Amino acid sequence: MKREAPVHGGARPLGRKEITEVIVRDIMTTKLVTVEPDDTLGHAAQLLRQHQFHHLPVARTVKQAASQRNAYTMQKVLYFEGVLTTQDLERAAAPVPHDSSREGLQRPWQEQRVVEVMRPTPMCVTPLTAVGAAAQLLVERGLQYLPVVEYTQSEAETQTILLGLLTRSDLLLAFAHSMGTDKPGVDVHIPFTAGNMTPVAQALLLAAELHIYVHRVFAVHPAGGAAHTATIRLGTIHPAPLLARLHEAHIPYTFADPAREDDAYV
């Protein structure tokens, strides 16, 4: 039975990339817990409970020689074969109608092999898939994860190599990072009218004059006739100087005050 290191902590930091520019390779989880096709369901169930997962990639672990600085080292390659989920285990453990003719042929579900119940052809993405496209797949198909694979040709046969997983949590963390919400700061919301972002530009100029770092400016197209609002993520937890300047310039704003439950309005 082969085991890899726990999945947590495998995603890479994004740096200053825009979320729309990020590819799957930048945020995927690379430290995986996997099971072999011939592992028992009992072993797989133990891993799922231990790590509190709902799915496990199924892969054959093969050691291959790799050249590195004129020397050869052995590295593990994961040949991807499918995914085992908690639902698959539940179906395998469900009681079956009694059949006296098959009595003695039925094995306990814990002794069945992963390959007998796994899902062999899940939807996958490659490391170069755009994060936006992967996120759309997750939402449209109602998925919680996508295996990240690459394809290699070997002996006239295409092999699928498992490189990682892309989960909804990976996407949420990437979005939080791109918005700067994973760092200390506050959001200031500036209303504006369609086609006129002068208040937003003025707010940014005032922040620059006060040497207040701006993590991100974010505006979305409103639905249902809602007012246009730009969110400015400030890299400070003391926005009072900027708020005072906004007030002096008669620029309306709202901001989430950590010391109060409601928003402060001016």
C-alpha positions as CSV (number, residue, x, y, z in Angstrom):
1,M,0.0,0.0,0.0
2,K,1.4,3.4,-1.0
3,R,0.7,6.6,0.8
4,E,1.6,10.2,0.0
5,A,1.9,13.1,2.4
6,P,-1.3,14.9,3.5
7,V,-2.9,17.2,1.1
8,H,-2.9,20.3,3.2
9,G,-0.5,23.0,2.4
10,G,0.3,22.0,-1.1
11,A,-0.9,25.1,-3.0
12,R,1.6,27.6,-4.3
13,P,1.5,31.4,-3.4
14,L,0.1,33.6,-6.1
15,G,2.4,36.6,-5.7
16,R,0.9,39.6,-7.4
17,K,-0.8,37.9,-10.4
18,E,-4.3,38.8,-11.3
19,I,-6.7,36.0,-10.7
20,T,-7.8,36.1,-14.3
21,E,-4.2,35.4,-15.4
22,V,-3.6,32.5,-13.0
23,I,-3.5,28.9,-14.4
24,V,-4.2,25.8,-12.5
25,R,-0.5,25.0,-11.9
26,D,-0.3,28.2,-9.7
27,I,-2.9,27.2,-7.1
28,M,-3.4,23.4,-7.3
29,T,-2.7,21.1,-4.4
30,T,0.3,19.0,-5.0
31,K,0.7,17.1,-1.7
32,L,-1.7,14.2,-2.1
33,V,-3.2,11.3,-0.3
34,T,-3.7,8.5,-2.8
35,V,-4.8,4.9,-2.9
36,E,-3.7,2.1,-5.2
37,P,-6.2,0.2,-7.3
38,D,-5.5,-3.0,-5.4
39,D,-5.9,-1.5,-2.0
40,T,-8.9,-2.7,0.1
41,L,-11.9,-0.5,0.7
42,G,-11.2,-0.9,4.4
43,H,-7.9,0.8,3.9
44,A,-9.4,3.5,1.8
45,A,-12.2,4.1,4.4
46,Q,-9.5,4.5,7.1
47,L,-7.7,7.1,5.0
48,L,-10.9,9.0,4.4
49,R,-11.7,9.1,8.1
50,Q,-8.2,9.9,9.1
51,H,-7.9,13.0,6.8
52,Q,-11.6,13.9,6.8
53,F,-11.7,13.7,3.0
54,H,-14.7,12.9,0.8
55,H,-12.6,11.6,-2.1
56,L,-9.3,10.0,-2.9
57,P,-7.4,9.8,-6.2
58,V,-6.6,6.3,-7.3
59,A,-3.2,5.9,-8.8
60,R,-0.5,3.3,-9.4
61,T,2.8,4.5,-7.9
62,V,5.8,3.7,-10.1
63,K,9.4,4.6,-9.4
64,Q,11.2,5.9,-12.5
65,A,14.8,7.1,-13.0
66,A,15.2,10.8,-13.6
67,S,18.4,12.6,-14.6
68,Q,19.5,15.5,-12.5
69,R,22.9,17.2,-12.9
70,N,24.5,14.3,-14.7
71,A,23.2,11.8,-12.0
72,Y,20.2,9.6,-11.9
73,T,17.7,9.6,-9.1
74,M,14.5,7.6,-8.5
75,Q,11.3,9.6,-8.4
76,K,7.7,8.6,-7.8
77,V,5.2,8.9,-10.7
78,L,1.5,8.5,-10.1
79,Y,-0.4,6.8,-13.0
80,F,-3.9,8.1,-12.6
81,E,-6.7,5.6,-12.8
82,G,-9.7,7.2,-11.2
83,V,-11.3,8.6,-8.0
84,L,-12.9,6.8,-5.0
85,T,-15.5,8.8,-3.1
86,T,-17.4,8.3,0.2
87,Q,-20.5,7.7,-1.9
88,D,-18.7,4.8,-3.6
89,L,-17.9,3.3,-0.2
90,E,-21.5,3.8,0.9
91,R,-22.8,1.9,-2.1
92,A,-20.3,-0.9,-1.5
93,A,-21.3,-1.2,2.2
94,A,-25.0,-1.1,1.5
95,P,-26.8,-4.5,2.3
96,V,-27.8,-6.6,-0.7
97,P,-30.8,-8.9,-0.9
98,H,-30.1,-12.4,0.4
99,D,-29.3,-14.9,-2.3
100,S,-28.7,-18.5,-1.0
101,S,-27.2,-19.5,-4.4
102,R,-24.4,-16.9,-3.9
103,E,-23.9,-17.5,-0.2
104,G,-20.3,-17.8,0.6
105,L,-19.3,-15.9,-2.6
106,Q,-20.0,-12.5,-1.1
107,R,-17.0,-10.8,0.5
108,P,-17.3,-8.1,3.2
109,W,-17.1,-4.7,1.7
110,Q,-13.9,-3.9,3.6
111,E,-12.2,-6.7,1.6
112,Q,-13.3,-5.5,-1.8
113,R,-10.7,-3.7,-3.9
114,V,-10.7,-0.1,-4.8
115,V,-10.6,-0.9,-8.5
116,E,-14.0,-2.7,-8.2
117,V,-15.9,0.4,-7.1
118,M,-13.9,3.5,-8.1
119,R,-15.0,6.0,-10.8
120,P,-12.5,5.4,-13.6
121,T,-13.1,8.4,-15.9
122,P,-13.5,11.6,-13.9
123,M,-13.3,15.0,-15.6
124,C,-9.8,16.4,-15.5
125,V,-7.8,19.5,-16.2
126,T,-4.2,20.1,-17.1
127,P,-1.7,22.4,-15.3
128,L,-2.0,25.0,-18.0
129,T,-5.8,25.2,-17.9
130,A,-7.0,28.8,-17.0
131,V,-8.3,29.0,-13.4
132,G,-11.5,30.8,-14.7
133,A,-12.2,27.8,-17.0
134,A,-11.6,25.3,-14.2
135,A,-13.9,27.3,-11.9
136,Q,-16.6,27.3,-14.5
137,L,-16.4,23.5,-14.8
138,L,-16.6,23.1,-11.0
139,V,-19.7,25.2,-10.9
140,E,-21.5,24.0,-14.0
141,R,-20.9,20.3,-13.2
142,G,-21.5,20.7,-9.4
143,L,-18.0,19.3,-8.6
144,Q,-15.9,19.7,-5.5
145,Y,-12.5,19.0,-7.1
146,L,-10.8,18.4,-10.4
147,P,-7.8,16.1,-10.9
148,V,-4.8,17.8,-12.5
149,V,-3.1,15.5,-15.0
150,E,-0.7,15.5,-17.9
151,Y,-0.5,13.0,-20.7
152,T,2.6,11.1,-21.9
153,Q,3.1,8.7,-24.7
154,S,4.7,5.4,-23.8
155,E,5.0,2.2,-26.0
156,A,2.2,3.4,-28.3
157,E,0.0,4.0,-25.2
158,T,-1.1,7.2,-23.6
159,Q,-0.4,7.4,-19.9
160,T,-2.2,9.8,-17.6
161,I,0.1,11.2,-14.9
162,L,-1.5,12.7,-11.8
163,L,0.1,15.9,-10.7
164,G,-2.3,17.3,-8.2
165,L,-5.9,18.3,-7.4
166,L,-7.8,21.6,-7.8
167,T,-10.5,22.0,-5.2
168,R,-13.0,24.7,-4.4
169,S,-11.0,25.6,-1.4
170,D,-7.9,26.3,-3.6
171,L,-10.0,28.6,-5.8
172,L,-11.4,30.5,-2.7
173,L,-8.0,31.0,-1.2
174,A,-6.6,32.2,-4.6
175,F,-9.5,34.7,-4.9
176,A,-8.9,35.9,-1.3
177,H,-5.2,36.4,-2.0
178,S,-5.9,38.2,-5.3
179,M,-8.3,40.6,-3.4
180,G,-5.8,41.2,-0.6
181,T,-8.3,39.9,2.0
182,D,-5.8,37.5,3.4
183,K,-3.7,40.4,4.6
184,P,-4.4,43.1,7.2
185,G,-6.5,45.9,5.8
186,V,-10.0,47.4,5.3
187,D,-12.4,47.8,2.4
188,V,-13.7,51.2,1.4
189,H,-16.7,51.2,-0.9
190,I,-17.0,54.2,-3.3
191,P,-20.3,54.6,-5.2
192,F,-20.2,55.9,-8.7
193,T,-22.4,56.4,-11.7
194,A,-22.2,54.4,-15.0
195,G,-19.5,55.9,-17.2
196,N,-18.1,58.2,-14.5
197,M,-15.6,56.8,-12.1
198,T,-14.2,60.2,-11.1
199,P,-15.0,59.5,-7.3
200,V,-13.0,56.3,-7.5
201,A,-10.0,58.0,-9.2
202,Q,-10.1,60.8,-6.6
203,A,-10.1,58.3,-3.8
204,L,-7.1,56.6,-5.2
205,L,-5.2,59.9,-5.6
206,L,-5.9,60.7,-2.0
207,A,-4.7,57.3,-0.9
208,A,-1.5,57.9,-2.9
209,E,-0.9,61.3,-1.3
210,L,-1.2,59.7,2.1
211,H,1.1,56.9,1.1
212,I,-1.6,54.3,1.8
213,Y,-1.0,51.1,-0.1
214,V,-3.9,49.8,-2.2
215,H,-4.1,46.0,-2.5
216,R,-6.9,45.9,-5.0
217,V,-9.7,47.9,-6.7
218,F,-12.7,45.8,-7.6
219,A,-16.0,46.7,-9.3
220,V,-18.7,44.5,-10.6
221,H,-21.6,45.1,-13.0
222,P,-24.7,45.5,-10.8
223,A,-27.7,43.4,-11.3
224,G,-31.3,44.5,-11.1
225,G,-30.5,48.2,-11.3
226,A,-28.4,48.3,-8.1
227,A,-26.0,51.2,-7.7
228,H,-22.4,51.0,-9.0
229,T,-19.8,50.5,-6.3
230,A,-16.1,50.1,-6.4
231,T,-14.3,48.4,-3.5
232,I,-10.9,49.6,-2.6
233,R,-8.8,47.3,-0.5
234,L,-6.5,49.3,1.7
235,G,-3.3,47.9,3.1
236,T,-3.9,49.5,6.5
237,I,-6.1,48.9,9.5
238,H,-6.1,52.7,10.3
239,P,-8.0,54.3,7.4
240,A,-9.1,57.4,9.4
241,P,-6.7,59.9,7.6
242,L,-8.1,58.8,4.2
243,L,-11.7,58.8,5.4
244,A,-11.2,62.4,6.7
245,R,-9.9,63.4,3.3
246,L,-12.8,61.7,1.5
247,H,-15.2,63.6,3.8
248,E,-13.5,66.9,3.1
249,A,-13.7,66.2,-0.7
250,H,-17.4,65.3,-0.4
251,I,-16.8,61.9,-1.8
252,P,-19.4,59.4,-0.4
253,Y,-18.1,56.1,0.9
254,T,-18.9,53.2,3.2
255,F,-16.4,51.0,5.0
256,A,-16.6,48.0,7.2
257,D,-15.5,49.1,10.7
258,P,-14.1,46.1,12.6
259,A,-15.1,47.8,15.8
260,R,-18.7,48.0,14.8
261,E,-21.2,45.4,13.6
262,D,-22.7,47.7,11.0
263,D,-21.0,49.7,8.3
264,A,-20.0,53.4,8.9
265,Y,-21.7,55.7,6.4
266,V,-20.8,59.2,5.4
